Amino acid sequence: MIILSPTLVLENNRVRLEPLQWEHFYQLLPIAIEFTNLLRYSPSEFGDEESLTGYFEKAITERELNQRMPFAIYDKQSDTYAGSTSYMNISTPNDRLEIGSTWISPRHQRTGLNRNMKFLMIDYAFNAWECERVELKTDARNEQSRTAIEAIGGQYEGKLRNHTLMTDGHRRDTVYYSILRSEWPEIAESTFAQVDRNCMAKK
């Protein structure tokens, strides 16, 4: 059963996922200001202090409503904060959730950080909350994101055409992926073989 805890921390020897708090704002603001185009495939505004404030407000409000569990991503290797990610679109009756609203500084991309944090989140969803399904989705145009999802075992399920209105007026096609509980043991052993799988969870 999915029971959200506002104090949940997930970590291994590479990454720590901390509950997103306002104290993280000025740790993450430099990323938003330097990489203004980081969320070009997301419907969220991004790239300045006002937009990041809105992101924090929405994420924290949705957590208070038990609709989302947002995290700040702390990279232990570089001793810096790298971005944010969330459990979201949570359906407790159906034992499913989405991992999304993820953004990572380009300096931390392709370093193994994303794979480590995805392992922690997926493993916790299946083994602690006993989810049956973890969903991931992205803009059909976002080849980097699609490649990353497929690389961690996400199975392509299809495309919802003209699905989401973007801030520039474009209506994006959204592609959906999933990992099922029955698939996870094999994926964990193969795809995540090089990841530290000693997950430390603090509620």
C-alpha positions, 0 to 999 in steps of 0.5 A: 500500500502506498503511504506517503511520508513527508520525511521520506529520504532515499539514499545509497552511496551515490545519491540522496533524495531528500524531501523537497523543502524551501531550504533547497530553493537557493541550492537549485536556483543557480541550475534554473538560471544557468540552464534556462532551457532545461525544461523545454519539453515540460509544461512547467515554466522554468529558468528564473526565480519566479518560475522556480518559486512556482515549481516549489509552491506547486510541489509542496502543495501537492505533497500536503494534499498527498498527491505527490512526493517531491525530492531534492537530488543530492549528488554525494560524488560532487557534494552538490544538489543536482535537481529534483524529481517526484513520485506523482499521479499516485493511485493507491487503489490501483497500486500504481504511480508515476516517477516524473517532474525530473530535472537534473543539471547537465553537469550531472547528466551521464554520470550515473546519478540518474540511474542510481536515483531511479533504482532507489525510487523504483525499488522502493515503489515495488518493495516497500509500497508493493506497487504493481506498476511504475509509469514514466512519460515524456514529450515524444520529441525528447529523444534524450529522455526516451533513451534514458527511460528505455535504458532503465527497462521502461517498456514503451506503451504508446503515444497520446497525440496532441496531449499536453499544452506547452508554455510556448503554445505547442501541443505535445504528443506524450509517450508512455512507458512502464515497468511492472512489479513482475519485471522488476527483479530481472531488471534490477539484477541486469540493468542496475547491476553496477548500481549500489543496491543497498537502499537506505530509506528513512521515513 
